[in-house]
Amino acid sequence: MSAADDERRKDRLRRLKELHLKVNEARKANHVQVVEEDRRKHLPSNWEAKQARMRWEEEEDAFKAECLKKGIDPERAKALSISAELVNRLESRKRRKKPFVDPDDAADGNAAGFTTYADASHRKYLKQAKALKPDMAAYQKQKEKLGDLAYPTAHTIGLVGNETDSREAIENMANSLKEQAKKKAYSRRRAFDPDADIDYINERNKRYNELLDRHYGKYTAEIKQNLERGTAL
């Protein structure tokens, strides 16, 4: 065997050894990835979110500690570090997520909207309760008079005599009820028309359809007529 053949054989053995090393490294890397994937599979579904939250809280605490150490208000420092572009993006996202505003709520000056009619009823109750100003002086006087009986329990209820409301409180309640009746009498709700087409599933959907018709009715009138005649394309 010549020296050239011997050199070629050594080169092939060297390359074969390198190839074996690369195969072993790839096998080890694959094994590490499989073990890591199996570990993640057995973790809770929100594990990564929790870890990200913990890292964020740690960074926030470190940032606040650094600001307090320098005598700087953390909230102000954070506000100054936010770019105007990011602020505009967040505001745009909030506007896109703005809930539907009921027309009656908008007329009352409440533009927050609601998700259910139960929420609207609760908000209306809070508004009416807020309008009835309590007599705090009379309330404190009654508390001092009754003592612990001002907060009756299952064992003390009924021990307090019949307490009557003051004439001013009764008149206040009567005036509030009259005001509610007056508002209901002048409600903007239209009377039900039995001959009108029913193209809604509930009152809220009806108002939404009326709003659409008010803005786009003149553009869709011809399309509706063609559909009714059967001449639409």
C-alpha atoms as an extended CHARMM CRD file, in Angstrom:
* protein
*
       233  EXT
         1         1  MET       CA              0.0000000000        0.0000000000        0.0000000000  PROA      1               0.0000000000
         2         2  SER       CA              1.4390000000        3.3140000000       -1.0430000000  PROA      2               0.0000000000
         3         3  ALA       CA              1.7030000000        6.3770000000        1.1580000000  PROA      3               0.0000000000
         4         4  ALA       CA             -1.0610000000        8.1090000000       -0.8370000000  PROA      4               0.0000000000
         5         5  ASP       CA             -3.4860000000        5.2240000000       -0.2450000000  PROA      5               0.0000000000
         6         6  ASP       CA             -2.6750000000        5.2360000000        3.4360000000  PROA      6               0.0000000000
         7         7  GLU       CA             -3.3330000000        8.9770000000        3.6370000000  PROA      7               0.0000000000
         8         8  ARG       CA             -6.7140000000        8.5940000000        1.8990000000  PROA      8               0.0000000000
         9         9  ARG       CA             -7.6910000000        5.8160000000        4.3260000000  PROA      9               0.0000000000
        10        10  LYS       CA             -6.7980000000        7.9730000000        7.3200000000  PROA      10              0.0000000000
        11        11  ASP       CA             -8.8030000000       10.8760000000        5.8990000000  PROA      11              0.0000000000
        12        12  ARG       CA            -11.8450000000        8.6460000000        5.4160000000  PROA      12              0.0000000000
        13        13  LEU       CA            -11.5670000000        7.3110000000        8.9730000000  PROA      13              0.0000000000
        14        14  ARG       CA            -11.2810000000       10.8620000000       10.2900000000  PROA      14              0.0000000000
        15        15  ARG       CA            -14.3850000000       11.9780000000        8.4120000000  PROA      15              0.0000000000
        16        16  LEU       CA            -16.2640000000        8.8550000000        9.5420000000  PROA      16              0.0000000000
        17        17  LYS       CA            -15.3450000000        9.6080000000       13.1480000000  PROA      17              0.0000000000
        18        18  GLU       CA            -16.5470000000       13.2130000000       12.7630000000  PROA      18              0.0000000000
        19        19  LEU       CA            -19.7930000000       11.9290000000       11.2540000000  PROA      19              0.0000000000
        20        20  HSD       CA            -20.3080000000        9.5770000000       14.2090000000  PROA      20              0.0000000000
        21        21  LEU       CA            -19.7000000000       12.4640000000       16.6190000000  PROA      21              0.0000000000
        22        22  LYS       CA            -22.2710000000       14.6300000000       14.8230000000  PROA      22              0.0000000000
        23        23  VAL       CA            -24.8100000000       11.7810000000       14.8710000000  PROA      23              0.0000000000
        24        24  ASN       CA            -24.2890000000       11.3180000000       18.6120000000  PROA      24              0.0000000000
        25        25  GLU       CA            -24.6480000000       15.0700000000       19.2220000000  PROA      25              0.0000000000
        26        26  ALA       CA            -27.8780000000       15.1460000000       17.2020000000  PROA      26              0.0000000000
        27        27  ARG       CA            -29.1910000000       12.1110000000       19.1280000000  PROA      27              0.0000000000
        28        28  LYS       CA            -28.4330000000       13.8070000000       22.4510000000  PROA      28              0.0000000000
        29        29  ALA       CA            -30.0710000000       17.0610000000       21.3190000000  PROA      29              0.0000000000
        30        30  ASN       CA            -33.1860000000       15.1740000000       20.1830000000  PROA      30              0.0000000000
        31        31  HSD       CA            -33.3280000000       13.3390000000       23.5100000000  PROA      31              0.0000000000
        32        32  VAL       CA            -33.1040000000       16.6500000000       25.4080000000  PROA      32              0.0000000000
        33        33  GLN       CA            -35.9130000000       18.1050000000       23.2790000000  PROA      33              0.0000000000
        34        34  VAL       CA            -38.1140000000       15.0300000000       23.8180000000  PROA      34              0.0000000000
        35        35  VAL       CA            -37.5710000000       15.1870000000       27.5880000000  PROA      35              0.0000000000
        36        36  GLU       CA            -38.3340000000       18.9280000000       27.6240000000  PROA      36              0.0000000000
        37        37  GLU       CA            -41.4670000000       18.4570000000       25.5230000000  PROA      37              0.0000000000
        38        38  ASP       CA            -42.6700000000       15.6790000000       27.8360000000  PROA      38              0.0000000000
        39        39  ARG       CA            -42.0000000000       17.8920000000       30.8600000000  PROA      39              0.0000000000
        40        40  ARG       CA            -44.0310000000       20.7430000000       29.3500000000  PROA      40              0.0000000000
        41        41  LYS       CA            -46.8350000000       18.3530000000       28.4510000000  PROA      41              0.0000000000
        42        42  HSD       CA            -47.2570000000       17.4090000000       32.1270000000  PROA      42              0.0000000000
        43        43  LEU       CA            -47.2270000000       21.0300000000       33.3210000000  PROA      43              0.0000000000
        44        44  PRO       CA            -50.4550000000       23.0250000000       33.8780000000  PROA      44              0.0000000000
        45        45  SER       CA            -51.8270000000       24.7090000000       30.7660000000  PROA      45              0.0000000000
        46        46  ASN       CA            -51.1560000000       28.1850000000       32.1820000000  PROA      46              0.0000000000
        47        47  TRP       CA            -47.6260000000       27.4110000000       33.4120000000  PROA      47              0.0000000000
        48        48  GLU       CA            -45.8340000000       29.5840000000       30.8700000000  PROA      48              0.0000000000
        49        49  ALA       CA            -48.2350000000       32.4630000000       31.4780000000  PROA      49              0.0000000000
        50        50  LYS       CA            -47.6130000000       32.1890000000       35.2330000000  PROA      50              0.0000000000
        51        51  GLN       CA            -43.8570000000       32.1810000000       34.7080000000  PROA      51              0.0000000000
        52        52  ALA       CA            -44.0850000000       35.2260000000       32.4500000000  PROA      52              0.0000000000
        53        53  ARG       CA            -46.2630000000       36.9440000000       35.0520000000  PROA      53              0.0000000000
        54        54  MET       CA            -43.7440000000       36.1660000000       37.8170000000  PROA      54              0.0000000000
        55        55  ARG       CA            -40.8650000000       37.4960000000       35.7180000000  PROA      55              0.0000000000
        56        56  TRP       CA            -42.8500000000       40.6490000000       34.9800000000  PROA      56              0.0000000000
        57        57  GLU       CA            -43.6310000000       41.1580000000       38.6790000000  PROA      57              0.0000000000
        58        58  GLU       CA            -39.9680000000       40.6680000000       39.5880000000  PROA      58              0.0000000000
        59        59  GLU       CA            -38.9460000000       43.2420000000       36.9800000000  PROA      59              0.0000000000
        60        60  GLU       CA            -41.6360000000       45.6300000000       38.2550000000  PROA      60              0.0000000000
        61        61  ASP       CA            -40.4550000000       45.2580000000       41.8520000000  PROA      61              0.0000000000
        62        62  ALA       CA            -36.8430000000       45.8220000000       40.8140000000  PROA      62              0.0000000000
        63        63  PHE       CA            -37.8430000000       48.8760000000       38.7680000000  PROA      63              0.0000000000
        64        64  LYS       CA            -39.8560000000       50.3740000000       41.6560000000  PROA      64              0.0000000000
        65        65  ALA       CA            -37.0290000000       49.7180000000       44.1140000000  PROA      65              0.0000000000
        66        66  GLU       CA            -34.5470000000       51.4200000000       41.7840000000  PROA      66              0.0000000000
        67        67  CYS       CA            -36.8640000000       54.4270000000       41.3250000000  PROA      67              0.0000000000
        68        68  LEU       CA            -37.4640000000       54.7920000000       45.0660000000  PROA      68              0.0000000000
        69        69  LYS       CA            -33.7330000000       54.5420000000       45.6420000000  PROA      69              0.0000000000
        70        70  LYS       CA            -33.2220000000       57.4720000000       43.2630000000  PROA      70              0.0000000000
        71        71  GLY       CA            -36.1710000000       59.3920000000       44.7490000000  PROA      71              0.0000000000
        72        72  ILE       CA            -38.2790000000       59.1410000000       41.5740000000  PROA      72              0.0000000000
        73        73  ASP       CA            -41.9870000000       58.3720000000       41.3590000000  PROA      73              0.0000000000
        74        74  PRO       CA            -42.2180000000       54.8840000000       39.7370000000  PROA      74              0.0000000000
        75        75  GLU       CA            -45.5180000000       55.6090000000       37.9620000000  PROA      75              0.0000000000
        76        76  ARG       CA            -44.1880000000       58.8340000000       36.4720000000  PROA      76              0.0000000000
        77        77  ALA       CA            -40.9640000000       57.1410000000       35.3710000000  PROA      77              0.0000000000
        78        78  LYS       CA            -42.9470000000       54.3680000000       33.7180000000  PROA      78              0.0000000000
        79        79  ALA       CA            -45.1980000000       56.8690000000       31.9250000000  PROA      79              0.0000000000
        80        80  LEU       CA            -42.1660000000       58.7310000000       30.5890000000  PROA      80              0.0000000000
        81        81  SER       CA            -40.6600000000       55.4890000000       29.2860000000  PROA      81              0.0000000000
        82        82  ILE       CA            -43.7310000000       54.5890000000       27.2020000000  PROA      82              0.0000000000
        83        83  SER       CA            -43.5510000000       55.8200000000       23.6240000000  PROA      83              0.0000000000
        84        84  ALA       CA            -46.3470000000       57.8570000000       22.0570000000  PROA      84              0.0000000000
        85        85  GLU       CA            -46.7740000000       55.1720000000       19.3980000000  PROA      85              0.0000000000
        86        86  LEU       CA            -47.4730000000       52.5190000000       22.0440000000  PROA      86              0.0000000000
        87        87  VAL       CA            -49.9620000000       54.8000000000       23.8240000000  PROA      87              0.0000000000
        88        88  ASN       CA            -51.8300000000       55.4160000000       20.5580000000  PROA      88              0.0000000000
        89        89  ARG       CA            -51.8810000000       51.6820000000       19.8540000000  PROA      89              0.0000000000
        90        90  LEU       CA            -53.3380000000       50.9080000000       23.2950000000  PROA      90              0.0000000000
        91        91  GLU       CA            -55.9650000000       53.6350000000       22.9580000000  PROA      91              0.0000000000
        92        92  SER       CA            -56.9240000000       52.3310000000       19.5220000000  PROA      92              0.0000000000
        93        93  ARG       CA            -57.3180000000       48.8360000000       20.9690000000  PROA      93              0.0000000000
        94        94  LYS       CA            -59.5560000000       50.1810000000       23.7550000000  PROA      94              0.0000000000
        95        95  ARG       CA            -61.7470000000       51.9810000000       21.2120000000  PROA      95              0.0000000000
        96        96  ARG       CA            -62.1400000000       48.7890000000       19.1870000000  PROA      96              0.0000000000
        97        97  LYS       CA            -63.2200000000       46.9070000000       22.3170000000  PROA      97              0.0000000000
        98        98  LYS       CA            -65.7490000000       49.5820000000       23.3100000000  PROA      98              0.0000000000
        99        99  PRO       CA            -69.0680000000       47.8110000000       24.0560000000  PROA      99              0.0000000000
       100       100  PHE       CA            -72.3580000000       48.4820000000       22.3230000000  PROA      100             0.0000000000
       101       101  VAL       CA            -74.0890000000       51.5930000000       23.6860000000  PROA      101             0.0000000000
       102       102  ASP       CA            -77.8130000000       51.3400000000       24.1440000000  PROA      102             0.0000000000
       103       103  PRO       CA            -79.6920000000       54.3810000000       22.7120000000  PROA      103             0.0000000000
       104       104  ASP       CA            -81.5880000000       54.9430000000       25.9630000000  PROA      104             0.0000000000
       105       105  ASP       CA            -78.3290000000       54.9100000000       27.9190000000  PROA      105             0.0000000000
       106       106  ALA       CA            -76.7750000000       57.3740000000       25.4960000000  PROA      106             0.0000000000
       107       107  ALA       CA            -79.7980000000       59.6640000000       25.9200000000  PROA      107             0.0000000000
       108       108  ASP       CA            -79.3470000000       59.5160000000       29.7050000000  PROA      108             0.0000000000
       109       109  GLY       CA            -75.7140000000       60.5180000000       29.3310000000  PROA      109             0.0000000000
       110       110  ASN       CA            -74.3940000000       57.0680000000       30.1650000000  PROA      110             0.0000000000
       111       111  ALA       CA            -72.1400000000       56.0490000000       27.2980000000  PROA      111             0.0000000000
       112       112  ALA       CA            -70.5950000000       53.0170000000       28.9730000000  PROA      112             0.0000000000
       113       113  GLY       CA            -73.0600000000       50.5520000000       27.4550000000  PROA      113             0.0000000000
       114       114  PHE       CA            -73.9530000000       47.2170000000       29.0010000000  PROA      114             0.0000000000
       115       115  THR       CA            -73.7610000000       43.5580000000       28.2100000000  PROA      115             0.0000000000
       116       116  THR       CA            -77.0760000000       42.3810000000       29.6620000000  PROA      116             0.0000000000
       117       117  TYR       CA            -80.3640000000       43.9520000000       30.6380000000  PROA      117             0.0000000000
       118       118  ALA       CA            -79.7260000000       42.7680000000       34.2060000000  PROA      118             0.0000000000
       119       119  ASP       CA            -76.7090000000       45.0890000000       34.2840000000  PROA      119             0.0000000000
       120       120  ALA       CA            -78.8590000000       47.9380000000       32.9830000000  PROA      120             0.0000000000
       121       121  SER       CA            -81.5120000000       47.3160000000       35.6500000000  PROA      121             0.0000000000
       122       122  HSD       CA            -78.8670000000       47.2030000000       38.3720000000  PROA      122             0.0000000000
       123       123  ARG       CA            -77.3200000000       50.4470000000       37.1430000000  PROA      123             0.0000000000
       124       124  LYS       CA            -80.7520000000       52.0850000000       37.0380000000  PROA      124             0.0000000000
       125       125  TYR       CA            -81.3970000000       50.9630000000       40.6240000000  PROA      125             0.0000000000
       126       126  LEU       CA            -78.0790000000       52.4370000000       41.7990000000  PROA      126             0.0000000000
       127       127  LYS       CA            -78.8740000000       55.6940000000       40.0270000000  PROA      127             0.0000000000
       128       128  GLN       CA            -82.3030000000       55.9400000000       41.6720000000  PROA      128             0.0000000000
       129       129  ALA       CA            -80.9100000000       54.9930000000       45.0920000000  PROA      129             0.0000000000
       130       130  LYS       CA            -78.2390000000       57.6730000000       44.7460000000  PROA      130             0.0000000000
       131       131  ALA       CA            -80.9120000000       60.2630000000       43.9810000000  PROA      131             0.0000000000
       132       132  LEU       CA            -82.5830000000       59.5480000000       47.3570000000  PROA      132             0.0000000000
       133       133  LYS       CA            -80.2910000000       61.4510000000       49.7200000000  PROA      133             0.0000000000
       134       134  PRO       CA            -80.2770000000       59.7870000000       53.1750000000  PROA      134             0.0000000000
       135       135  ASP       CA            -80.7470000000       61.8210000000       56.3550000000  PROA      135             0.0000000000
       136       136  MET       CA            -77.4530000000       60.9600000000       58.0410000000  PROA      136             0.0000000000
       137       137  ALA       CA            -78.2410000000       63.0050000000       61.1650000000  PROA      137             0.0000000000
       138       138  ALA       CA            -81.4560000000       61.0630000000       61.7820000000  PROA      138             0.0000000000
       139       139  TYR       CA            -79.6430000000       57.8120000000       61.0200000000  PROA      139             0.0000000000
       140       140  GLN       CA            -76.9060000000       58.5090000000       63.5880000000  PROA      140             0.0000000000
       141       141  LYS       CA            -79.5060000000       59.5450000000       66.1540000000  PROA      141             0.0000000000
       142       142  GLN       CA            -81.4150000000       56.2970000000       65.6300000000  PROA      142             0.0000000000
       143       143  LYS       CA            -78.1900000000       54.2570000000       65.9440000000  PROA      143             0.0000000000
       144       144  GLU       CA            -77.3650000000       55.9180000000       69.2620000000  PROA      144             0.0000000000
       145       145  LYS       CA            -80.8890000000       55.2820000000       70.4760000000  PROA      145             0.0000000000
       146       146  LEU       CA            -81.0250000000       51.5830000000       69.5340000000  PROA      146             0.0000000000
       147       147  GLY       CA            -77.4210000000       50.6440000000       70.2540000000  PROA      147             0.0000000000
       148       148  ASP       CA            -76.7060000000       47.0290000000       69.3020000000  PROA      148             0.0000000000
       149       149  LEU       CA            -80.3300000000       46.5650000000       68.2480000000  PROA      149             0.0000000000
       150       150  ALA       CA            -79.6400000000       48.8230000000       65.2580000000  PROA      150             0.0000000000
       151       151  TYR       CA            -78.1210000000       45.7110000000       63.6510000000  PROA      151             0.0000000000
       152       152  PRO       CA            -80.6480000000       42.9640000000       64.4690000000  PROA      152             0.0000000000
       153       153  THR       CA            -79.7150000000       39.2940000000       64.3340000000  PROA      153             0.0000000000
       154       154  ALA       CA            -81.8370000000       36.1570000000       64.2100000000  PROA      154             0.0000000000
       155       155  HSD       CA            -82.1760000000       36.3570000000       68.0160000000  PROA      155             0.0000000000
       156       156  THR       CA            -82.8980000000       40.0840000000       68.3510000000  PROA      156             0.0000000000
       157       157  ILE       CA            -85.1100000000       40.7630000000       65.3470000000  PROA      157             0.0000000000
       158       158  GLY       CA            -88.5630000000       41.8450000000       66.4260000000  PROA      158             0.0000000000
       159       159  LEU       CA            -87.3640000000       43.3060000000       69.7370000000  PROA      159             0.0000000000
       160       160  VAL       CA            -87.3080000000       46.8230000000       68.3120000000  PROA      160             0.0000000000
       161       161  GLY       CA            -90.6140000000       48.6500000000       68.3000000000  PROA      161             0.0000000000
       162       162  ASN       CA            -92.2950000000       49.8280000000       65.1310000000  PROA      162             0.0000000000
       163       163  GLU       CA            -90.0530000000       52.5790000000       63.8080000000  PROA      163             0.0000000000
       164       164  THR       CA            -91.8040000000       54.9810000000       61.4460000000  PROA      164             0.0000000000
       165       165  ASP       CA            -90.1150000000       57.0420000000       58.7710000000  PROA      165             0.0000000000
       166       166  SER       CA            -90.1320000000       60.8020000000       59.0130000000  PROA      166             0.0000000000
       167       167  ARG       CA            -92.5760000000       62.8490000000       56.9720000000  PROA      167             0.0000000000
       168       168  GLU       CA            -89.6940000000       64.3020000000       54.9450000000  PROA      168             0.0000000000
       169       169  ALA       CA            -88.4430000000       60.8190000000       54.0140000000  PROA      169             0.0000000000
       170       170  ILE       CA            -91.9270000000       59.7220000000       52.9340000000  PROA      170             0.0000000000
       171       171  GLU       CA            -92.3580000000       62.8520000000       50.8100000000  PROA      171             0.0000000000
       172       172  ASN       CA            -88.9320000000       62.3200000000       49.2790000000  PROA      172             0.0000000000
       173       173  MET       CA            -89.8550000000       58.7700000000       48.2670000000  PROA      173             0.0000000000
       174       174  ALA       CA            -93.2300000000       59.9060000000       46.8960000000  PROA      174             0.0000000000
       175       175  ASN       CA            -91.5860000000       62.6250000000       44.8100000000  PROA      175             0.0000000000
       176       176  SER       CA            -89.0830000000       60.1060000000       43.4530000000  PROA      176             0.0000000000
       177       177  LEU       CA            -91.8740000000       57.7370000000       42.3950000000  PROA      177             0.0000000000
       178       178  LYS       CA            -93.7610000000       60.6000000000       40.7480000000  PROA      178             0.0000000000
       179       179  GLU       CA            -90.6230000000       61.5810000000       38.8440000000  PROA      179             0.0000000000
       180       180  GLN       CA            -90.1710000000       58.0030000000       37.6330000000  PROA      180             0.0000000000
       181       181  ALA       CA            -93.7920000000       57.8550000000       36.4800000000  PROA      181             0.0000000000
       182       182  LYS       CA            -93.3640000000       61.1600000000       34.6420000000  PROA      182             0.0000000000
       183       183  LYS       CA            -90.2440000000       59.8990000000       32.8480000000  PROA      183             0.0000000000
       184       184  LYS       CA            -92.0380000000       56.7080000000       31.8780000000  PROA      184             0.0000000000
       185       185  ALA       CA            -94.9680000000       58.6960000000       30.4780000000  PROA      185             0.0000000000
       186       186  TYR       CA            -92.6300000000       60.7430000000       28.2860000000  PROA      186             0.0000000000
       187       187  SER       CA            -90.4980000000       57.7670000000       27.2440000000  PROA      187             0.0000000000
       188       188  ARG       CA            -89.1650000000       57.8190000000       23.7030000000  PROA      188             0.0000000000
       189       189  ARG       CA            -90.1570000000       54.1960000000       23.2140000000  PROA      189             0.0000000000
       190       190  ARG       CA            -92.5040000000       53.9540000000       20.2460000000  PROA      190             0.0000000000
       191       191  ALA       CA            -95.8160000000       52.1380000000       20.4180000000  PROA      191             0.0000000000
       192       192  PHE       CA            -95.8350000000       48.6110000000       19.0330000000  PROA      192             0.0000000000
       193       193  ASP       CA            -97.0040000000       48.4040000000       15.4270000000  PROA      193             0.0000000000
       194       194  PRO       CA            -98.5840000000       44.9770000000       14.7230000000  PROA      194             0.0000000000
       195       195  ASP       CA            -98.4330000000       45.5600000000       10.9390000000  PROA      195             0.0000000000
       196       196  ALA       CA            -94.7050000000       46.3360000000       10.8560000000  PROA      196             0.0000000000
       197       197  ASP       CA            -92.2320000000       43.7770000000        9.5270000000  PROA      197             0.0000000000
       198       198  ILE       CA            -90.4840000000       41.7820000000       12.2360000000  PROA      198             0.0000000000
       199       199  ASP       CA            -86.7810000000       41.6510000000       11.3700000000  PROA      199             0.0000000000
       200       200  TYR       CA            -85.3960000000       41.4330000000       14.9050000000  PROA      200             0.0000000000
       201       201  ILE       CA            -85.0040000000       38.8400000000       17.6410000000  PROA      201             0.0000000000
       202       202  ASN       CA            -85.2420000000       41.1070000000       20.6960000000  PROA      202             0.0000000000
       203       203  GLU       CA            -85.6120000000       44.7680000000       21.6640000000  PROA      203             0.0000000000
       204       204  ARG       CA            -81.8940000000       45.4340000000       21.5710000000  PROA      204             0.0000000000
       205       205  ASN       CA            -81.5720000000       43.9200000000       18.0960000000  PROA      205             0.0000000000
       206       206  LYS       CA            -84.5760000000       45.9670000000       16.9680000000  PROA      206             0.0000000000
       207       207  ARG       CA            -82.9070000000       49.2170000000       18.0170000000  PROA      207             0.0000000000
       208       208  TYR       CA            -79.6770000000       48.1960000000       16.3180000000  PROA      208             0.0000000000
       209       209  ASN       CA            -81.5490000000       47.4560000000       13.0730000000  PROA      209             0.0000000000
       210       210  GLU       CA            -83.2940000000       50.8280000000       13.2850000000  PROA      210             0.0000000000
       211       211  LEU       CA            -79.9240000000       52.5110000000       13.7390000000  PROA      211             0.0000000000
       212       212  LEU       CA            -78.5450000000       50.7470000000       10.6590000000  PROA      212             0.0000000000
       213       213  ASP       CA            -81.6370000000       51.6210000000        8.6420000000  PROA      213             0.0000000000
       214       214  ARG       CA            -81.3290000000       55.2640000000        9.6520000000  PROA      214             0.0000000000
       215       215  HSD       CA            -77.7930000000       55.4530000000        8.2520000000  PROA      215             0.0000000000
       216       216  TYR       CA            -77.8670000000       52.9860000000        5.3570000000  PROA      216             0.0000000000
       217       217  GLY       CA            -81.5670000000       52.6020000000        4.5330000000  PROA      217             0.0000000000
       218       218  LYS       CA            -81.4150000000       54.8350000000        1.4640000000  PROA      218             0.0000000000
       219       219  TYR       CA            -78.6040000000       52.6980000000        0.0250000000  PROA      219             0.0000000000
       220       220  THR       CA            -80.2880000000       49.3430000000        0.6580000000  PROA      220             0.0000000000
       221       221  ALA       CA            -83.8750000000       50.2870000000       -0.2810000000  PROA      221             0.0000000000
       222       222  GLU       CA            -83.4190000000       49.3500000000       -3.9640000000  PROA      222             0.0000000000
       223       223  ILE       CA            -81.7400000000       46.0520000000       -3.0560000000  PROA      223             0.0000000000
       224       224  LYS       CA            -84.6370000000       45.1550000000       -0.7490000000  PROA      224             0.0000000000
       225       225  GLN       CA            -87.1710000000       45.9740000000       -3.4830000000  PROA      225             0.0000000000
       226       226  ASN       CA            -85.3220000000       43.8140000000       -6.0180000000  PROA      226             0.0000000000
       227       227  LEU       CA            -85.2010000000       40.9310000000       -3.5440000000  PROA      227             0.0000000000
       228       228  GLU       CA            -88.9400000000       41.2380000000       -2.8960000000  PROA      228             0.0000000000
       229       229  ARG       CA            -89.6910000000       41.2950000000       -6.6520000000  PROA      229             0.0000000000
       230       230  GLY       CA            -87.2500000000       38.4850000000       -7.3210000000  PROA      230             0.0000000000
       231       231  THR       CA            -85.2950000000       40.5420000000       -9.8480000000  PROA      231             0.0000000000
       232       232  ALA       CA            -82.0900000000       40.7340000000       -7.8600000000  PROA      232             0.0000000000
       233       233  LEU       CA            -78.9990000000       39.2600000000       -9.5030000000  PROA      233             0.0000000000
